Amino acid sequence: MTEQGVAVTDDPKTRVRDDKALRSHHAAHSAWLHAFLCRTLRLQPTDADDIVQDTWLRVIRISLADIEHPRAYLSRIALNLFRDRRRRDAVRTQYRQLALVSDRSQSDPGAMTEQEAQRDLERLILDLPDILRDVFLLSRFGRMTNRDIASYLGISVKTVEWRISKAMHLCASRLQE
């Protein structure tokens, strides 16, 4: 089986070698990747830490034996993660701005109950944990399929389904309160 052009193995002997290779790569390249992100993208160290950690979480799923240029590979993953975060942040910002504009533009006293309900629903969605909110927004407002969301976020379809279900359950239970 391959993932992103790199072999993925289930053989226990290969896993042991891959664990050693992973530790070796981590020791050799983590500090470099962190410095690269801080220097190139001008990230705060804590933001760079998050991206480095997410990068290694992606790397542990593959066999490192086939990677010829580990720094190029790691930097590409990290840059993609950075862009994904920026995209998500932009969507959240646009959504919040849209919510504020719609709040200001609706001044009809008869529509206050509908306006309040919409504002409450927006607050419920924005108050969801990040991992649930992202999947929920992509599904309901981004009109993406579960499979598209899974490949976009690098998670399984089952995880997408669970997160959407959990988000809907949390919203429903908070609405009943």
RABEL-V48179 format. One record per backbone hydrogen bond with DSSP energy under -0.5 kcal/mol. CO is the residue of the C=O (numbers start at 1). NH is the residue of the N-H. If there is no record, write none. Layout:
# RABEL-V48179
CO|NH ; CO|NH
This chain:
# RABEL-V48179
1|8 ; 3|6 ; 6|3 ; 7|63 ; 11|15 ; 12|16 ; 13|17 ; 14|18 ; 15|19 ; 16|20 ; 17|21 ; 18|22 ; 19|23 ; 20|24 ; 21|25 ; 22|26 ; 23|27 ; 24|28 ; 25|29 ; 26|30 ; 29|33 ; 30|34 ; 31|35 ; 32|36 ; 33|37 ; 34|38 ; 35|39 ; 36|40 ; 36|41 ; 37|41 ; 37|43 ; 44|48 ; 45|49 ; 46|50 ; 47|51 ; 48|52 ; 49|53 ; 50|54 ; 51|55 ; 52|56 ; 53|57 ; 54|58 ; 55|59 ; 56|60 ; 58|61 ; 59|62 ; 62|64 ; 63|66 ; 64|67 ; 66|68 ; 69|73 ; 70|74 ; 71|75 ; 72|76 ; 73|77 ; 74|78 ; 75|79 ; 76|80 ; 77|81 ; 78|82 ; 79|83 ; 80|84 ; 81|85 ; 82|86 ; 83|87 ; 84|88 ; 85|89 ; 86|90 ; 87|91 ; 88|92 ; 89|93 ; 90|94 ; 91|95 ; 92|96 ; 93|97 ; 94|98 ; 95|99 ; 96|100 ; 97|101 ; 98|102 ; 99|103 ; 100|104 ; 101|105 ; 102|106 ; 105|107 ; 108|111 ; 109|112 ; 111|115 ; 112|116 ; 113|117 ; 114|118 ; 115|119 ; 116|120 ; 117|121 ; 118|122 ; 119|123 ; 120|124 ; 121|125 ; 122|126 ; 123|127 ; 125|128 ; 129|132 ; 129|133 ; 130|134 ; 131|135 ; 132|136 ; 133|137 ; 134|138 ; 135|139 ; 136|140 ; 137|141 ; 137|142 ; 138|144 ; 145|149 ; 146|150 ; 147|151 ; 148|152 ; 149|153 ; 150|154 ; 150|155 ; 156|160 ; 157|161 ; 158|162 ; 159|163 ; 160|164 ; 161|165 ; 162|166 ; 163|167 ; 164|168 ; 165|169 ; 166|170 ; 167|171 ; 168|172 ; 169|173 ; 170|174 ; 171|175 ; 172|176 ; 173|177
